[in-house]
Amino acid sequence: MKKLFDRLFGSLVFKIGIAIVIVETILLGLFGGYYVQYFGAEIDRRIAEQISAPGRLIQDEQLKISVISDPKQLELLLGPHLREAMAIGFDGTIYHAMDPMLIGSDIASVPDFPKDRLSADLRSQVLFTTDGPDGRNMVSITPLFSLNANQPFMFAYFKVSTLGLEQSQRQMQSVLLIGSVLCILMTSGLIFLFMQQTVLRRLITAAQFVSEIQFGKLSARLKPAGRDEIGALERGLNTMAESLERRTNQHQIAQEALRDSEERFRDFTLSSADWYWEMGPDLKIAFASYKFYQLIEELNGSPQGQSFDKLGLKAETDHSWNSLIKRLESHLAFQNFEFSWMSRDGQKHFGRINGVPVFDLDGSFKGYRGTGSDVTSQHRATEEQHALQRQLATSQKLEAVGQMAGGVAHEFNNCLAGILSFAEVARAKIDDPERVKEYLDHVISLGERATSVADQLLMFSRRRIDQPTVVQVDTAITEMEKLLITLLEHRIELQIWANDAPLYTCVDPTQLSACILNLAINARDAMPDGGTLQISCYGATIPPADERSPDDEDDIFPKAAAGDYVVVTVQDTGTGIPADILGNIFEPFFSTKEPGKGTGLGLSIVHSWVEESNGFIDVESVEGEGTTFSIYLPRSEAGKVKASALQEIDYFPGNGERVLIVDDEQSLRTTAKIILEDAGFDALVARSAEEALQIITESQKTDRIDVILTDVVMSGLSGPQLAIEAQRQYPDLAVVFMSGYPARTRKEMEKMLGDYIFVKKPFRPAQLQKAIHEALAHKTERQRL
């Protein structure tokens, strides 16, 4: 008997039967509980509907209120479980009641009556449950109104016991429980008998067959008894036996093939251009292919038993070896780790290795396997590509300057014509000082206009210092109108729309002009048959990301963009941009123009400058209709616009300080000497840095030089080299640099010159005098320190 029970409890059939019984119990319990709750809720609903019906009928005058005093009628309406029924006046007097003893009394005398439910604000019928000594009850209170009354004059009150509902629920639970137990017992018995006959017997036969295979009887076979899953298992075991029999016969052949494969792999490693390596769990190289041996032995002897950081290879970044060692110690894969080495002939070579960790079947770490390759040719090709990209960038600058050439030449001719004309007239009116002053003011104005045109050329050649200042955007756009009309030709109509109120932003004004000019040139090229170019500006406020409405487009407004902006739009009626390439237009060297008509750097430069100015750019385009570029720049306040030093103070007198002017241009030396001497300075001139150093040395014996005013770019020693040499010998010297062709950016100038005073050519007298004063102030401050 014990053996029978052990066999029963240990069999798979018994376990499956127990699992089914548990599942059936859970399902029946869930469904039974659900139906008990469902029928209980249904009875509650019906009682609620039944108890609320008399109040509604009395309220609708379909039933007289006196029915409350008739117990028999109420029992017909509400059933045998009715406990209380009353008609209560507004003042709390009971006018009708199922209990005649309560008529005429006050509700305060009724125990456990919910007096707080009776309120003049009650407008509709209310239902609620209460707990009393005789169990749970359901209560209905209905307000009764007279014609056109705002307050109820009487309340209909009914109270019904839910005792019948609870009895019905208990009976239902008992029936469901008994039915569930009987169903589980019958189902479990049937499942057990069925599994015993159809599953267990066949599994025992299969187990005996596996035992025969285990003891080497590979010719044994099963007889499948059906097409079910166990039949599939039996057929699979037969197939396994056949496979084992075949593999036993093929084992010797496989061993011979393995030896051939190992020899083949060895030949491949010897002839391959790549390297193969393997390291043990101690992270030291255990195997390396012939090419890897050749490389390492040339540098640091045999790689066998060494770690990567000891092989004499140099990582391309400072922390590369440390990061690689950390990955190796963490047993993580790595890819494309680059290093370099110097060959015996002095050439620098580059290599790249990859590796993956190797684990045993039990999860223990066994080491690494990987490959490597010589990527020197790829590095050199990349360097050549970068050189070509720099050449293309230069071509783009030249192309942009070429686009401006016609308009710039036109502007310069106009300025020069005016300067010459006013100069001739001034010479003719030399005896009339007022007229001469008026003409010279015109000459100065035209000179400043020519300087602005030169600034645009310098900006396009990236030879101008970025000087962010508060710019009135609408004015900047209007001042470009003449140059734009020249560039756009007569086939394109130019429309400029300005905001009613002035708008300001803090950017480099010539960079802003260049940005608009670049977009205008692109628009012109997109309208070969003519069209309309519209440039406008307006103000916009972007709320924070968490305050935006669902209508705001996230792809237009970045999440970090919030605040007040000036928006400059450049809209054309050209061919438009296809939707499939719209996302690539800001990529460097991406262009849809024909070969030779564009390098694809214009929009990339515009995009980079807008981002550097803490703004962003949006583009909308409809193919065949046109394109609109919207540039969002942070808005500034007009009150923060600072007047230039020239407007604040127009004269900076000297007090006999000695200034050495160094420039290889005679006219500039003469002009600067006159300006400084008229202001009270003692000016000396030198044609070169070498002559300046000689003058400085000689002056130390008599009257010392206070300030050196030097050009940046000169033949021979440059201005910075002169300053370094002079201050090395005489540290107290102050230096002012001047140039009309400065470095690309202010950061580059600071890196080249350090803490410097700089004045841009062409300069006004007050600008030059102020620069000398600032240099003298710096000199005094250094002497105090």
C-alpha atoms as one frame of an Amber mdcrd trajectory, in Angstrom:
protein
   0.000   0.000   0.000   2.838   2.386   0.919   4.487   1.777  -2.428   1.202
   2.508  -4.165   0.813   5.833  -2.349   4.449   6.783  -3.048   3.890   6.033
  -6.696   0.653   8.007  -6.650   2.006  11.123  -4.927   5.223  11.107  -6.957
   3.569  10.675 -10.344   3.191  13.463 -12.866  -0.500  12.670 -13.277  -1.169
  13.330  -9.603   0.674  16.640  -9.757  -1.262  17.727 -12.839  -4.533  16.695
 -11.140  -3.688  18.710  -8.020  -2.834  21.723 -10.195  -6.167  21.471 -12.016
  -8.058  21.155  -8.711  -6.348  24.303  -7.414  -7.103  26.222 -10.601 -10.746
  25.073 -10.566 -11.087  26.067  -6.930  -9.742  29.554  -7.625 -11.925  30.064
 -10.713 -15.077  28.801  -9.043 -14.343  30.937  -6.002 -13.875  34.032  -8.154
 -16.987  33.455 -10.269 -19.050  32.472  -7.234 -18.017  35.575  -5.331 -18.694
  37.700  -8.376 -22.230  36.338  -8.805 -22.973  36.677  -5.060 -21.963  40.328
  -5.244 -23.851  40.771  -8.498 -27.134  39.326  -7.178 -26.679  41.245  -3.921
 -26.220  44.485  -5.840 -29.231  43.662  -7.993 -31.415  43.081  -4.940 -30.142
  46.359  -3.432 -31.020  48.144  -6.648 -34.486  46.681  -6.738 -35.121  47.513
  -3.067 -33.846  51.062  -3.704 -36.144  51.370  -6.714 -39.062  49.904  -4.721
 -38.538  52.129  -1.651 -38.194  55.284  -3.749 -41.333  54.626  -5.819 -43.993
  55.755  -3.220 -42.181  59.051  -2.601 -41.970  59.815  -6.336 -45.639  58.890
  -6.838 -46.694  61.167  -3.950 -44.484  63.956  -5.304 -46.031  63.553  -8.788
 -49.540  63.532  -7.153 -50.239  60.036  -8.510 -50.622  58.728  -4.975 -52.242
  60.438  -2.014 -50.091  61.206   0.970 -52.659  59.635   3.259 -51.578  56.208
   2.023 -48.716  56.504   4.559 -51.306  55.948   7.330 -52.548  52.721   5.683
 -50.249  49.766   6.682 -51.893  47.321   4.292 -51.422  49.553   1.274 -47.822
  50.201   2.286 -47.168  46.441   2.651 -48.477  45.928  -0.865 -46.177  48.690
  -2.114 -43.012  48.009  -0.107 -43.311  44.376   1.090 -43.307  42.770   4.544
 -39.934  44.267   5.579 -41.216  47.854   5.876 -40.220  49.284   9.265 -41.343
  52.930   9.287 -43.341  55.321   7.084 -44.088  58.963   7.930 -45.111  62.278
   6.352 -43.212  65.013   8.197 -43.998  68.683   7.952 -41.454  71.432   7.428
 -41.589  72.243  11.186 -40.870  68.604  12.157 -44.512  67.611  12.962 -45.564
  64.104  11.899 -48.839  64.374   9.930 -49.126  60.787   8.676 -47.471  57.620
   9.988 -47.790  53.853   9.702 -47.882  53.892  13.517 -50.991  55.931  14.531
 -49.349  56.772  17.886 -46.800  58.974  16.135 -49.309  61.219  14.332 -49.162
  64.757  15.679 -45.877  64.257  17.542 -42.516  65.831  16.719 -39.699  63.880
  14.970 -37.508  64.686  17.970 -39.479  62.060  19.882 -38.641  59.365  17.306
 -35.470  57.519  18.390 -32.555  57.279  15.894 -34.317  59.500  13.392 -31.850
  61.181  10.910 -32.991  64.745  11.582 -29.939  66.215   9.794 -31.248  64.795
   6.476 -34.317  67.103   6.581 -33.233  70.456   5.162 -34.823  73.366   3.380
 -32.092  72.973   0.724 -33.215  69.420  -0.146 -34.464  69.476  -3.737 -34.440
  65.826  -4.811 -35.035  62.397  -3.314 -32.200  60.859  -1.244 -31.484  57.169
  -0.468 -29.119  55.906   2.253 -28.602  52.956   4.561 -28.537  52.850   8.362
 -27.582  50.234  10.934 -30.020  49.520  13.768 -30.563  46.907  16.459 -32.568
  44.788  14.012 -29.869  44.926  11.285 -29.229  47.060   8.190 -32.028  49.281
   6.818 -32.538  51.341   3.655 -34.127  54.808   3.988 -35.830  57.057   1.391
 -36.621  60.755   1.992 -38.598  62.625  -0.687 -39.187  66.436  -0.477 -42.751
  67.531  -1.412 -43.332  70.990  -2.895 -46.488  73.041  -3.356 -47.067  74.990
  -6.574 -44.264  77.545  -7.317 -42.710  76.964  -3.877 -38.949  77.234  -3.364
 -38.879  75.109  -0.213 -40.522  71.746   0.539 -43.583  71.902   2.801 -43.427
  68.221   3.743 -41.071  65.175   3.566 -42.120  61.554   2.772 -40.009  59.146
   4.913 -39.806  55.349   4.344 -37.545  52.786   6.083 -37.203  49.156   4.848
 -35.145  46.327   6.423 -32.607  44.478   4.252 -32.965  41.292   6.289 -34.495
  39.434   3.344 -31.572  40.418   1.101 -29.041  39.040   3.576 -30.921  35.736
   3.884 -31.048  35.391   0.091 -27.302  36.059  -0.146 -26.492  33.420   2.473
 -28.646  30.825   0.708 -26.939  31.627  -2.614 -23.493  31.273  -1.044 -24.380
  27.879   0.400 -25.672  26.604  -2.945 -22.595  27.843  -4.792 -20.214  26.341
  -2.200 -21.814  22.891  -2.295 -22.004  22.914  -6.100 -18.351  23.984  -6.402
 -17.129  21.190  -4.106 -19.099  18.532  -5.999 -17.881  19.886  -9.350 -14.228
  19.871  -8.184 -14.439  16.296  -6.864 -16.060  14.906 -10.017 -13.706  16.762
 -12.355 -10.611  15.743 -10.402 -11.601  12.066 -10.450 -12.221  12.070 -14.182
  -8.929  13.888 -14.889  -6.970  11.481 -12.700  -8.412   8.384 -14.420  -7.916
   9.842 -17.866  -4.287  10.870 -17.202  -3.509   7.495 -15.650  -4.634   5.622
 -18.763  -3.405   8.003 -21.461  -0.223   9.564 -20.038   1.380   7.695 -17.147
   1.577   4.270 -18.786   3.230   5.619 -21.922   5.674   7.767 -19.914   6.780
   4.690 -17.943   7.482   2.893 -21.222   9.483   5.912 -22.457  11.500   5.987
 -19.207  12.407   2.302 -19.643  13.508   3.042 -23.211  15.785   5.908 -22.016
  17.363   3.515 -19.508  18.184   1.054 -22.294  19.788   3.863 -24.345  21.794
   4.927 -21.288  23.268   1.414 -20.959  24.346   1.410 -24.613  21.484  -0.428
 -26.330  21.260   2.082 -29.204  19.236  -0.309 -31.404  16.172  -0.139 -29.062
  13.080   1.626 -30.454   9.659   2.702 -29.172   6.318   2.042 -30.879   4.421
   5.367 -31.006   0.785   4.832 -29.956  -0.731   8.042 -31.312  -0.251  11.458
 -32.954  -0.492  13.409 -29.690   2.317  15.094 -27.760   3.487  11.861 -26.137
   3.523  10.254 -29.573   5.707  13.137 -30.750   7.972  12.516 -27.732   8.211
   8.813 -28.587   9.099   9.597 -32.189  11.618  12.161 -30.978  13.251   9.571
 -28.695  13.500   7.183 -31.626  15.112   9.922 -33.696  17.500  10.660 -30.826
  18.513   6.982 -30.676  19.144   6.935 -34.409  21.150  10.176 -34.150  23.262
   8.801 -31.306  23.955   5.692 -33.296  25.063   7.772 -36.285  27.183  10.087
 -34.149  28.960   7.162 -32.586  29.968   6.029 -36.045  30.947   9.593 -37.055
  32.926  10.454 -33.940  36.258   9.413 -35.361  35.564  11.291 -38.587  34.719
  14.425 -36.558  37.978  14.251 -34.635  39.940  14.093 -37.843  37.956  17.025
 -39.235  38.698  19.011 -36.063  42.404  18.520 -36.538  42.072  19.685 -40.138
  40.109  22.768 -38.971  42.763  23.703 -36.439  45.443  23.521 -39.083  43.296
  25.586 -41.460  42.728  28.267 -38.803  46.450  28.421 -38.134  47.077  28.999
 -41.839  44.454  31.762 -41.935  45.985  33.583 -38.968  49.396  33.464 -40.623
  48.136  34.872 -43.932  45.472  37.343 -42.644  46.124  41.090 -42.509  44.241
  41.275 -39.181  45.488  40.089 -35.786  43.970  37.492 -33.461  44.651  37.280
 -29.755  43.414  35.546 -26.640  43.992  36.211 -22.947  43.347  34.137 -19.836
  41.346  34.969 -16.715  44.411  36.804 -15.328  43.989  39.334 -18.221  47.362
  38.440 -19.706  47.865  37.430 -23.315  47.869  33.649 -23.758  47.739  33.474
 -27.557  48.550  35.909 -30.354  48.627  35.443 -34.099  51.846  35.814 -36.045
  51.144  39.424 -37.150  50.494  40.488 -33.557  53.704  38.783 -32.443  55.619
  40.670 -35.147  54.195  44.027 -34.039  54.776  43.592 -30.288  58.196  41.950
 -30.584  59.359  44.957 -32.590  58.333  47.221 -29.688  58.694  45.334 -26.433
  59.605  41.667 -26.923  57.170  38.768 -26.859  53.540  39.597 -25.884  53.085
  36.188 -24.204  52.100  36.608 -20.548  51.806  40.435 -20.697  48.813  42.730
 -20.213  47.815  45.311 -22.826  49.144  48.336 -20.941  52.620  46.752 -20.800
  53.059  46.167 -24.530  54.623  49.566 -25.390  51.526  50.879 -27.218  50.351
  54.468 -26.789  46.645  55.197 -26.318  45.157  57.959 -28.469  43.490  59.656
 -25.448  44.854  60.182 -21.961  42.341  57.952 -20.167  41.965  55.235 -22.778
  44.148  52.622 -21.098  42.442  53.157 -17.741  38.980  52.836 -19.293  40.045
  49.695 -21.188  41.502  48.090 -18.035  38.261  48.852 -16.162  36.215  47.120
 -18.882  38.542  44.136 -18.836  38.296  43.851 -15.055  34.493  44.121 -15.320
  34.468  41.375 -18.001  32.772  43.651 -20.554  33.192  43.622 -24.325  34.980
  46.530 -26.035  35.162  47.716 -29.616  37.333  50.005 -31.735  39.934  50.791
 -29.067  42.613  52.764 -30.908  46.321  53.073 -30.125  49.466  54.139 -31.927
  53.142  53.207 -32.065  56.306  54.412 -33.728  57.952  51.978 -36.106  61.697
  51.596 -36.407  61.730  53.912 -39.424  60.168  56.712 -37.347  56.716  56.542
 -38.914  53.632  56.782 -36.695  51.181  53.903 -37.115  47.678  53.386 -35.748
  45.957  50.180 -34.642  42.488  49.172 -33.484  41.450  46.144 -31.392  38.156
  44.560 -30.368  37.490  41.938 -27.705  34.695  39.884 -26.158  34.714  38.052
 -22.801  34.570  34.245 -22.797  32.635  32.347 -20.110  32.421  28.661 -19.255
  29.153  26.743 -19.171  28.931  27.304 -15.413  29.361  31.078 -15.879  32.980
  31.286 -14.741  35.191  33.809 -16.570  37.771  32.216 -18.889  39.338  35.311
 -20.464  39.030  37.291 -23.708  39.229  36.663 -27.433  39.561  39.390 -29.998
  40.888  40.803 -33.225  43.008  43.773 -34.251  43.933  45.598 -37.413  46.297
  48.264 -38.724  44.249  51.402 -39.508  47.120  53.704 -40.412  45.860  54.139
 -43.978  42.390  55.039 -42.698  43.809  57.726 -40.387  45.803  59.236 -43.201
  42.752  59.193 -45.462  40.759  60.970 -42.719  43.431  63.657 -42.400  43.318
  64.180 -46.166  39.534  64.422 -45.996  39.732  67.091 -43.268  42.179  69.033
 -45.400  39.743  68.864 -48.336  36.911  70.018 -46.061  38.961  73.030 -45.011
  39.578  73.806 -48.678  35.848  73.523 -49.362  35.136  75.854 -46.447  37.537
  78.376 -47.963  35.772  77.965 -51.298  32.473  78.705 -49.595  33.881  81.912
 -48.139  35.212  82.934 -51.537  31.859  82.095 -53.121  30.060  84.283 -50.572
  32.506  87.147 -51.151  32.007  86.710 -54.879  28.251  86.979 -54.428  28.809
  90.280 -52.620  31.410  91.609 -55.073  28.995  93.452 -57.345  27.097  95.098
 -54.519  30.257  95.943 -52.571  31.919  97.489 -55.625  28.786  99.556 -56.265
  28.737 100.757 -52.637  32.463 101.594 -52.610  32.156 103.541 -55.863  29.265
 105.552 -54.434  31.202 106.258 -51.227  34.420 107.187 -53.060  32.527 109.392
 -55.522  30.905 111.279 -52.657  34.176 111.584 -50.698  36.046 112.972 -53.734
  33.212 115.340 -54.614  32.842 116.759 -51.104  36.641 117.035 -50.740  36.892
 119.042 -53.998  34.015 121.324 -52.974  35.580 121.799 -49.509  38.887 122.814
 -51.101  37.054 125.306 -53.301  35.283 126.802 -50.250  38.396 126.901 -48.018
  37.615 130.489 -46.993  34.156 129.519 -45.658  34.776 127.432 -42.462  31.107
 126.617 -41.931  30.690 125.217 -45.437  34.008 123.325 -45.159  32.862 121.741
 -41.846  29.562 120.688 -43.469  31.379 119.056 -46.396  33.885 117.311 -44.104
  30.979 115.879 -42.056  29.665 114.370 -45.286  33.135 112.947 -46.035  33.272
 111.330 -42.554  29.768 109.893 -42.957  30.662 108.344 -46.309  33.871 106.947
 -44.798  31.888 105.246 -42.029  29.533 103.836 -44.666  32.522 102.398 -46.566
  33.855 100.973 -43.267  30.543  99.159 -42.770  30.841  97.596 -46.230  34.412
  96.525 -45.427  33.169  94.959 -42.183  30.801  92.776 -44.205  33.683  91.606
 -46.383  35.835  90.865 -43.313  33.000  88.956 -41.708  32.508  86.757 -44.766
  36.214  85.990 -44.864  36.052  85.238 -41.105  38.626  87.954 -40.436  36.527
  90.129 -38.156  36.276  90.069 -34.359  32.805  89.163 -33.067  31.568  92.201
 -31.154  28.093  91.520 -29.678  26.152  94.693 -28.935  22.515  95.689 -28.574
  21.159  96.040 -32.123  17.865  97.536 -33.284  16.847  94.771 -35.657  14.403
  96.643 -37.886  16.987  99.376 -38.491  19.693  96.809 -39.311  17.425  95.180
 -41.914  16.457  98.541 -43.462  20.126  99.565 -43.800  20.743  96.429 -45.916
  18.058  97.314 -48.451  20.368  98.848 -51.078  22.863  95.982 -50.949  20.050
  93.413 -51.148  18.475  95.141 -54.148  21.836  94.952 -55.947  22.258  91.247
 -55.174  18.672  90.236 -55.972  18.666  91.793 -59.435  15.585  93.357 -61.001
  13.721  90.059 -61.483  13.031  89.709 -57.750  10.832  92.120 -55.768  12.132
  92.927 -52.264   9.657  93.680 -49.464  10.838  94.699 -45.978   8.291  94.766
 -43.140   9.308  96.222 -39.789   7.566  95.990 -36.426   5.740  99.130 -35.234
   7.731  99.212 -31.984  11.559  98.972 -32.107  12.967  95.503 -31.349  16.442
  94.909 -29.890  18.757  91.918 -29.572  22.363  91.526 -28.385  24.402  90.125
 -31.320  27.241  91.134 -33.606  25.527  93.489 -36.118  27.620  92.426 -39.113
  27.052  88.761 -38.270  23.306  89.467 -38.261  23.612  91.221 -41.622  25.635
  88.306 -42.994  23.037  85.833 -41.787  20.231  87.702 -43.557  22.399  88.186
 -46.658  23.197  84.466 -46.843  19.516  83.519 -46.608  18.676  86.173 -49.241
  21.262  84.712 -51.664  19.787  81.232 -51.180  16.303  82.650 -51.785  17.511
  84.365 -54.979  18.939  81.077 -56.281  15.608  79.357 -55.509  13.744  81.876
 -57.760  15.433  81.577 -61.177  12.337  82.968 -62.913  11.806  85.814 -60.469
   9.500  86.198 -57.512   9.117  88.018 -54.201  11.493  88.054 -51.229   9.930
  89.293 -47.995  12.033  90.108 -44.915  10.249  91.006 -41.683  10.783  91.131
 -37.929   8.414  90.921 -34.971   8.438  90.063 -31.280   7.414  86.686 -29.806
   7.158  85.240 -26.295   7.713  81.500 -25.785   6.319  80.062 -22.523   8.190
  77.392 -20.502   7.779  73.795 -21.663   5.414  72.890 -18.797   3.112  75.823
 -19.562   2.729  75.313 -23.313  -0.615  74.290 -24.728  -0.978  71.090 -26.784
  -1.156  73.289 -29.907   2.447  74.441 -29.458   4.757  72.480 -31.742   7.693
  71.006 -29.838   9.716  70.678 -33.021   9.586  74.478 -33.481  10.148  75.552
 -29.882  12.930  73.632 -28.120  12.145  72.622 -24.525  14.885  74.884 -23.181
  13.622  77.894 -25.191  11.511  80.157 -22.993  11.369  83.943 -22.873  11.084
  86.951 -25.183  12.508  86.691 -28.706  12.971  88.829 -31.794  11.923  86.826
 -34.855  13.472  87.648 -38.261  11.748  85.894 -41.175  13.120  85.529 -44.718
  10.357  84.281 -47.027  10.588  83.564 -50.753   8.210  82.339 -53.446  10.707
  79.954 -55.001  10.828  76.259 -55.741  10.693  75.161 -52.097  12.559  72.335
 -50.392  11.421  68.690 -50.757  10.165  67.221 -47.479  12.538  64.248 -47.648
  15.647  66.488 -47.471  14.275  69.282 -45.255  15.929  67.740 -42.188  19.397
  67.763 -43.828  19.685  71.354 -45.067  21.731  72.547 -42.051  24.322  69.774
 -42.412  27.759  70.931 -43.613  28.425  70.347 -47.325  24.799  69.359 -48.005
  23.620  71.142 -51.142  20.895  70.680 -53.746  22.554  73.046 -56.201  24.268
  71.852 -59.334  27.978  70.887 -59.015  30.145  73.977 -58.985  27.318  76.314
 -57.831  27.558  75.838 -54.088  29.537  74.098 -51.378  26.643  73.501 -48.974
  28.175  75.498 -46.097  25.977  78.624 -46.154  23.021  77.334 -44.116  25.370
  75.419 -41.828  27.205  78.673 -40.996  23.882  80.465 -40.408  22.668  77.677
 -38.122  25.913  77.664 -36.116  25.882  81.444 -35.629  22.231  81.465 -34.484
  22.958  78.757 -31.898  26.087  80.611 -30.710  23.827  83.661 -30.195  21.566
  81.560 -27.865  18.799  81.442 -30.438  17.325  78.860 -32.754  16.081  78.670
 -36.348  12.932  77.156 -37.845  12.192  76.457 -41.507   8.885  75.842 -43.274
   8.730  74.939 -46.928   6.095  73.876 -49.453   7.517  72.404 -52.620   6.614
  74.602 -55.579   5.348  77.493 -53.386   8.310  78.769 -51.372  10.312  78.627
 -48.153  10.274  80.631 -44.918  13.247  80.780 -42.523  12.438  82.128 -39.027
  15.402  83.172 -36.853  14.641  83.466 -33.113  17.133  85.686 -31.229  16.891
  86.586 -27.492  15.256  89.961 -27.044  17.021  92.823 -25.223  15.688  96.013
 -23.710  16.139  99.322 -25.501  17.247 100.935 -22.246  20.374  98.741 -22.262
  21.693 100.233 -25.511  24.958 101.906 -24.607  26.197 104.921 -26.480  29.629
 104.525 -27.942  32.551 106.153 -26.243  32.760 108.519 -29.191  29.254 109.844
 -28.404  29.831 110.048 -24.642  33.146 111.964 -24.757  34.576 113.383 -27.964
  37.964 114.568 -26.613  40.638 112.818 -24.494  43.457 115.333 -23.868  47.003
 114.256 -23.110  49.535 115.675 -20.690  52.779 115.322 -22.567  52.918 111.497
 -22.391  55.280 110.025 -24.976  53.635 107.690 -27.510  55.635 105.683 -30.059
  53.598 105.042 -33.243  54.767 101.945 -35.153  53.234 101.215 -38.585  54.618
 100.426 -42.025  51.995 102.730 -43.646  53.252 106.343 -43.795  49.808 107.968
 -44.096  48.591 106.233 -40.967  51.727 107.167 -39.007  51.269 110.806 -40.014
  47.548 110.852 -39.218  48.005 109.217 -35.805  50.887 111.604 -34.930  48.746
 114.646 -35.777  45.773 113.340 -33.749  47.872 112.633 -30.664  49.934 115.839
 -30.810  46.764 117.937 -31.224  45.443 116.253 -28.076  48.559 117.101 -26.027
  50.631 113.946 -26.370  54.304 113.775 -27.412  54.291 111.449 -30.451  57.184
 109.648 -32.147  56.982 107.409 -35.244  58.757 104.261 -36.422  58.412 102.425
 -39.749  59.103  98.923 -38.375  59.339  96.946 -35.171  63.134  96.853 -35.398
  63.308 100.664 -35.633  60.840 100.944 -32.739  63.027  98.768 -30.485  66.028
 100.993 -31.270  64.047 104.158 -30.425  62.809 102.611 -27.171  66.346 101.685
 -26.125  67.695 105.178 -26.885  64.791 106.933 -25.177  65.480 105.171 -21.865
  68.545 107.383 -21.468  66.558 110.647 -21.889  62.743 110.770 -21.979  61.186
 107.320 -21.662  58.398 106.027 -23.886  55.045 105.656 -22.061  52.907 103.900
 -24.677  53.594 101.884 -27.835  50.854 102.235 -30.493  51.592  99.435 -33.006
  49.973  97.765 -35.965  49.320  93.993 -35.545  50.497  92.840 -39.004  53.769
  94.315 -40.334  56.676  93.137 -42.437  59.465  91.731 -40.285  58.500  91.477
 -36.615  54.754  91.674 -36.009  53.085  93.943 -33.468  52.638  91.176 -30.823
  56.279  90.169 -31.231  57.337  93.812 -30.781  55.206  94.090 -27.616  56.668
  90.891 -26.137  60.256  91.947 -26.786  59.740  95.539 -25.574  57.957  94.538
 -22.370  60.583  91.857 -21.710  63.211  94.610 -21.566  61.001  97.376 -20.127
  57.976  95.895 -18.249  56.476  99.335 -17.518  55.627 100.008 -21.162  51.927
 100.190 -22.089  50.821  98.759 -25.460  47.913  99.577 -27.773  47.290  97.405
 -30.844  45.574  98.644 -34.001  44.537  96.747 -37.114  41.992  96.723 -39.887
  42.520  93.003 -40.487  42.232  91.329 -37.049  42.003  87.662 -36.120  38.947
  85.557 -36.734  37.448  85.827 -33.239  38.004  87.793 -30.061  39.054  84.591
 -28.273  41.787  84.065 -30.860  42.968  87.669 -30.426  43.036  87.268 -26.632
  45.019  84.046 -26.992  47.517  85.799 -29.265  47.826  89.135 -27.433  46.647
  88.440 -23.872  45.239  91.378 -21.861  45.394  94.027 -24.589  43.969  97.411
 -25.607  42.786  97.279 -29.207  41.553  99.992 -31.608  40.098  99.063 -34.982
  41.115 100.783 -38.205  39.846 103.136 -39.455  39.503 104.970 -36.137  38.199
 108.373 -35.091  40.456 110.751 -33.101  38.430 110.223 -29.901  38.706 106.439
 -30.276  42.492 106.575 -30.584  42.848 109.067 -27.712  40.607 106.930 -25.480
  42.672 103.797 -26.246  45.875 105.645 -25.192  44.187 106.774 -21.962  43.059
 103.188 -21.171  46.597 101.889 -21.738  48.022 104.535 -19.397  45.396 103.607
 -16.770  46.375  99.918 -17.014  50.024 100.885 -16.689  49.318 102.897 -13.521
  47.307 100.027 -12.062  50.158  97.552 -12.708  52.653  99.863 -11.018  50.439
 100.013  -7.908  50.375  96.229  -7.719
